[in-house]
């Protein structure tokens, strides 16, 4: 699969419809790379004109700002904004809620004004427009799936329905956890907690959240965030349920069903 960069496309005199913002997890984390590939596969199959920044893409600065290092955040943000504005980028799609929240809500005050869409919302739009057509007897049909709300998608940006509508298009049985939507429980990775040891307590938050997901009887935990995916996968391993329960990104579920 050839994934074009903005530099390549501009050199040819072409302008992609969307910029796919890959993010640090999607670029470097082996598990999250599969999510990146799944989303790129969907874009290819549907025939969407897109490009990535490649080596010109820096971290959005989200973990630095959440950890309290405003200087590093602004340094990274200004560099990214310079590159994005230089290419005249208008529309960005990303599979990471942390990148989504930062690009959408925090870059405008620094001069970065773009239409920013999370990949679940983009997938829902493609399904609604009839551009994504599911296989009639997909491998997930009738399966029990529960969805874990990412804090940066849900509470921070009020995106609750799009991921559920995408999952329902798979003809699955969606089972909700007791704590879901605006009452959902954080996986424990937000606010730069992904990169540090937890404070002392009597239980890891991701183990508690994964136990809630397993209690639904679902065989698949659907996520829409690479951080959530890592935390929930660790929770499944801790419960010794790896043979029974899978943690998959919504893009992976769709890529395997079209």
Secondary structure, 3 states (H helix, E strand, C coil): CCCCEHHHHHHCCCCCCEEEECHHHHHHCHHHHHHHHHHHHHHHHHCCCEEECHHHCCCCCHHHHHCCCHHHHHHHHHHHHHHHHHCCCCEEEECCHHHHHHHHHHCHHHCCCCEEEEHHHHHHHHHHCCCCCCCCCCCCCCCEEEECCCCCCCCCCCCCHHHHHHHHCCCCEECCCCCCHHHCCCCCCCCCHHHCCCCCCCCCHHHHHHHHHHHCCCCEEEECCHHHHHHHHHHHHHCCCCCCCEEEEHHHHHHCCC
